């Protein structure tokens, strides 16, 4: 029996991995799996060797403070992979964790094929890392076509698979009347999946909701959470006694809610592609502690945080970063858009033109599972 070990480092990677493995399970039912994953992989019957929360850290200072824990988890994961002896080690995103594991595994057992999904953002910083990847990666799966040049240059086998968040799939229509009132317009809010992101951005978004409620009475605000972050967000919302706010973690309901939204406020990250794909206008927010911000500012070589803006090299979606990431600025930006429908339509159209360039011809999961299948057969 062929075996695959899947390694992720956070909920978004767990979600991406599950889409690929779900395809693989349908086409190849006789594969044995083990993983470092979360609720999405678990729903496919694949148990994680430990809780994903134990390795989900954000920011340089958080990593430094937890460096010994992370090293311990890396070593434990390597031991479990060697014991499991898979044909393929399928690592997904979170390169500071997953690729460190892959490198160590390759040294200990060169027969294990290493396939990495979601290329590290070498176009943002540390392009020199690519030379190192060549030593221990057998194949890399790219979300964006423009990334190919960085890996072709070092002759690292790669495949552009497209981004899975650009694939609309609502499995079953669900009655949303118990969640949203038909006479209210929906504004979707995304404050991240990591507790450190939630703790920084949620208070700002609650203050923004209060500013909106002081001027308008026709909005419902829906927080899009992961299973891991839902309780943390819900507790803070309940403490503020906000009546027109809901927290949703069910994937199918979230998709339907997003499609019905008139606007979205989202933390910087891949979820912004999902928002663009749903043809919902938005603004991007992000904040980190001051020390992390200073470090990042010195290291990054791009002007924008959002991938749509990066590809276009101009601000298609407004970004409120660091000091601008405050309730008043968010309120002003949202109200300005809501009062200018032409501006919202222009953003939707500009985003759609960009998405055409980065959509897969079939589906990202199909393309990725096809590469894994070739390695299994080979």
C-alpha positions in Angstrom: 0.0 0.0 0.0 1.3 3.5 -1.0 1.6 6.0 1.9 1.6 9.8 2.0 2.4 12.0 5.0 0.8 15.4 4.9 2.4 18.3 6.9 0.7 21.6 7.4 1.4 24.5 9.8 -1.9 26.4 10.1 -5.6 26.2 9.4 -5.4 27.7 5.9 -2.8 25.0 4.9 -4.9 22.3 6.4 -7.8 23.5 4.2 -5.7 23.6 1.0 -4.3 20.1 1.7 -7.7 18.6 2.3 -8.9 19.7 -1.1 -6.1 17.9 -2.8 -6.3 14.8 -0.6 -10.1 14.6 -1.1 -9.5 14.3 -4.9 -6.7 11.7 -4.3 -8.9 9.6 -2.1 -11.6 9.4 -4.8 -9.2 8.4 -7.5 -6.8 6.2 -5.3 -8.8 4.7 -2.4 -5.9 2.4 -1.4 -3.5 5.0 0.0 -2.6 5.2 3.7 -2.2 8.6 5.3 -0.8 10.3 8.3 -0.5 14.0 9.0 0.2 17.2 10.9 -3.2 18.8 10.2 -6.4 20.3 11.6 -10.1 19.9 11.2 -10.2 19.7 7.4 -7.8 16.7 7.1 -9.4 15.1 10.2 -12.8 15.3 8.4 -11.3 13.1 5.7 -10.4 10.5 8.3 -6.8 11.4 8.6 -5.6 11.9 12.2 -3.0 14.4 13.1 0.0 13.3 15.2 -0.6 16.4 17.4 -2.9 19.5 17.6 -2.2 22.1 14.9 -2.6 24.8 17.5 0.7 23.7 19.1 2.7 25.0 16.1 0.6 28.0 14.9 2.7 31.0 15.6 2.8 34.4 13.9 5.5 37.1 13.7 9.2 37.0 14.5 8.8 37.7 18.2 6.3 34.9 18.7 8.6 32.5 16.9 11.6 33.6 19.0 9.6 33.2 22.2 8.5 29.7 21.2 11.7 28.6 19.4 12.4 25.6 21.7 8.8 24.4 21.4 9.0 24.7 17.6 12.3 22.8 17.4 10.9 20.1 19.5 7.8 19.8 17.3 10.0 19.7 14.2 12.1 16.9 15.6 9.0 15.0 16.8 7.4 15.3 13.3 10.6 14.1 11.6 10.7 11.1 13.8 7.1 10.2 13.1 7.6 10.6 9.3 10.6 8.4 9.3 8.7 5.8 11.3 5.7 6.0 9.0 8.1 5.7 6.0 5.8 7.3 3.3 6.3 7.3 -0.4 5.6 11.0 -0.5 6.0 13.8 2.1 3.4 16.3 1.0 4.2 19.7 2.7 1.7 22.6 2.4 2.5 26.2 3.0 4.0 27.4 6.4 7.6 27.0 5.1 9.3 27.9 8.3 7.9 24.7 9.8 7.0 22.4 6.9 10.2 22.9 4.9 12.5 22.5 7.9 10.8 19.2 8.5 11.2 18.2 4.8 14.9 19.1 4.8 15.6 16.9 7.8 13.5 14.0 6.4 15.4 14.1 3.1 18.7 13.9 4.8 17.6 10.8 6.8 15.7 9.1 4.0 16.5 10.2 0.4 13.9 7.7 -1.0 11.0 9.7 0.3 9.8 12.1 -2.4 9.1 15.6 -1.2 6.4 17.6 -2.9 5.6 21.1 -1.6 2.4 23.0 -2.2 2.3 26.8 -2.1 5.7 28.1 -2.9 7.4 30.3 -0.3 7.0 33.9 -1.3 10.6 34.4 -2.6 9.3 37.3 -4.7 8.6 39.2 -1.4 11.9 38.5 0.5 14.9 36.1 0.7 15.0 35.0 -3.0 18.3 33.3 -2.2 16.3 30.5 -0.4 15.5 28.9 -3.7 19.0 27.5 -4.1 18.6 25.7 -0.7 15.2 24.2 -1.7 16.9 22.5 -4.7 18.7 20.2 -2.2 15.6 18.6 -0.7 12.5 19.3 -2.8 11.6 17.0 -5.6 8.7 19.1 -6.9 7.0 22.4 -6.0 3.3 23.3 -6.8 2.8 27.0 -7.6 -0.4 29.0 -7.0 0.7 31.8 -9.3 2.1 31.5 -12.8 4.5 34.4 -12.3 6.4 32.3 -9.7 7.7 29.8 -12.3 10.7 32.0 -13.3 12.2 31.8 -9.7 12.2 28.0 -9.7 13.0 27.4 -13.4 16.2 29.5 -12.8 17.4 26.9 -10.3 16.0 23.9 -12.3 13.6 22.9 -9.6 10.7 20.9 -11.1 7.5 22.8 -10.7 3.9 22.9 -11.8 1.5 25.9 -11.9 -1.7 24.5 -10.4 -3.6 27.7 -9.8 -5.2 28.9 -6.5 -8.0 26.6 -5.0 -9.7 29.6 -3.3 -10.7 30.7 -6.8 -12.9 27.7 -7.3 -16.5 28.4 -6.3 -18.2 25.4 -4.9 -21.3 25.6 -2.7 -22.3 22.0 -2.0 -25.8 22.4 -0.6 -27.9 25.5 -0.4 -28.7 26.3 3.3 -31.6 28.4 4.6 -29.8 31.5 6.0 -33.0 33.1 7.5 -32.0 31.9 11.0 -28.6 33.7 10.7 -29.4 36.9 8.7 -32.5 39.1 8.4 -33.7 39.7 4.9 -34.0 43.4 5.5 -30.3 43.8 6.5 -27.3 44.1 4.3 -24.3 41.9 5.1 -20.8 43.1 5.7 -18.4 40.2 6.0 -15.4 40.5 8.3 -12.2 38.4 8.4 -9.8 38.9 11.3 -7.6 35.8 10.7 -7.3 32.3 12.0 -4.4 32.7 14.4 -5.2 33.8 18.0 -2.4 36.5 17.7 -4.2 38.0 14.6 -7.6 37.8 16.2 -6.4 39.5 19.4 -4.9 42.4 17.4 -7.6 42.9 14.8 -10.9 41.9 16.6 -11.0 44.9 19.0 -10.4 47.3 16.0 -13.3 45.6 14.1 -15.6 45.7 17.1 -14.9 49.5 17.4 -15.6 49.8 13.6 -19.0 48.0 14.1 -19.9 50.4 16.9 -19.1 53.4 14.6 -21.3 51.9 11.9 -24.1 51.1 14.3 -24.1 54.7 15.5 -24.9 55.9 11.9 -26.7 53.0 10.3 -29.3 50.4 11.4 -29.5 48.3 8.2 -26.3 46.1 8.4 -25.5 42.7 9.8 -21.8 42.0 10.4 -20.7 38.4 9.9 -17.3 37.2 11.2 -15.8 34.4 9.1 -14.0 32.2 11.5 -12.2 28.8 11.5 -13.3 26.1 13.9 -10.2 26.9 15.8 -10.9 30.7 16.1 -14.7 30.7 16.4 -14.8 30.4 20.2 -12.2 33.1 20.8 -14.2 35.5 18.5 -17.6 34.6 19.9 -16.5 35.2 23.5 -15.3 38.7 22.7 -18.4 39.5 20.7 -20.7 38.3 23.4 -19.0 40.4 26.0 -19.7 43.5 23.9 -23.4 42.6 23.6 -23.6 43.4 19.9 -26.9 42.3 18.5 -26.3 42.6 14.8 -23.1 40.4 14.7 -22.7 36.7 14.0 -19.7 34.3 13.9 -19.7 31.5 11.4 -17.2 28.7 10.9 -19.1 26.3 8.6 -17.4 26.4 5.2 -20.6 26.0 3.1 -22.5 28.7 5.1 -19.5 31.1 4.9 -19.4 30.8 1.1 -23.1 31.6 0.9 -22.8 34.5 3.3 -19.9 35.9 1.3 -21.8 35.7 -1.9 -24.7 37.6 -0.3 -22.4 40.3 1.2 -22.3 43.8 -0.2 -18.8 44.5 1.2 -15.9 42.8 3.1 -13.2 43.9 5.5 -10.4 41.4 5.5 -7.0 40.9 7.0 -4.2 40.6 4.5 -3.9 37.0 3.2 -5.1 34.5 0.7 -8.8 34.9 1.8 -8.8 38.1 -0.2 -8.8 36.0 -3.4 -11.9 34.2 -2.2 -13.6 37.6 -1.6 -12.6 38.8 -5.1 -13.8 35.6 -6.6 -17.2 36.1 -5.0 -17.3 39.6 -6.7 -17.5 41.4 -3.4 -15.7 44.8 -3.0 -13.4 45.0 0.0 -10.6 46.7 1.8 -7.5 45.0 3.4 -6.4 45.6 6.9 -3.4 44.4 8.8 -1.5 45.1 12.0 1.4 43.6 13.9 3.4 44.5 16.9 5.8 47.4 16.4 9.0 45.3 16.6 7.7 42.8 14.0 6.7 45.6 11.7 10.2 47.2 11.8 11.8 43.9 11.0 9.3 43.2 8.1 9.8 46.7 6.7 13.5 46.2 6.4 13.2 42.8 4.8 10.4 42.9 2.2 11.0 44.2 -1.3 7.4 44.9 -2.4 5.1 47.9 -2.0 1.9 46.1 -1.2 0.5 43.4 1.1 -2.3 42.1 -1.0 -1.6 39.7 -3.9 -4.0 41.5 -6.3 -2.2 44.7 -5.7 1.2 43.0 -6.0 0.4 41.4 -9.4 -0.8 44.8 -10.7 1.9 46.8 -9.0 -0.8 49.3 -7.9 -3.5 49.6 -5.3 -6.6 47.9 -6.7 -7.9 47.1 -3.2 -7.2 49.7 -0.5 -4.8 48.6 2.2 -4.9 50.0 5.7 -1.7 48.7 7.3 -0.3 49.3 10.8 -1.1 52.9 12.0 -3.9 53.2 9.3 -5.4 50.0 10.6 -7.8 51.6 13.1 -11.6 51.8 13.5 -12.0 55.3 12.2 -10.0 54.7 9.0 -11.8 51.5 8.3 -15.2 53.2 8.9 -14.3 56.1 6.5 -13.1 53.7 3.8 -16.1 51.4 4.0 -18.7 54.3 4.0 -16.9 56.0 1.1 -17.2 52.8 -1.0 -20.8 52.2 0.0 -21.7 55.7 -1.1 -19.9 55.2 -4.5 -21.3 52.1 -6.3 -19.3 52.9 -9.4 -16.1 52.6 -7.4 -17.2 49.2 -6.0 -17.9 48.0 -9.5 -14.6 49.2 -10.8 -12.8 47.2 -8.1 -14.8 44.1 -8.9 -14.0 44.4 -12.6 -10.3 45.1 -12.0 -10.0 42.1 -9.7 -11.8 39.8 -12.2 -9.3 40.7 -14.9 -6.5 39.7 -12.5 -8.1 36.5 -11.4 -8.3 35.3 -15.0 -4.5 35.2 -15.1 -4.2 33.0 -12.0 -7.1 30.5 -12.3 -6.2 26.9 -13.0 -7.5 25.4 -16.3 -9.1 22.6 -14.4 -8.8 22.9 -10.6 -5.9 23.4 -8.3 -6.7 20.2 -6.4 -7.0 18.2 -9.7 -3.6 19.5 -10.9 -1.9 18.9 -7.5 -3.4 15.4 -7.0 -2.3 14.6 -10.6 1.4 15.4 -9.7 1.2 13.3 -6.5 -0.3 10.4 -8.5 2.6 10.5 -11.0 5.1 10.3 -8.1 3.1 7.3 -6.6 3.1 5.5 -10.0 6.7 6.4 -10.7 
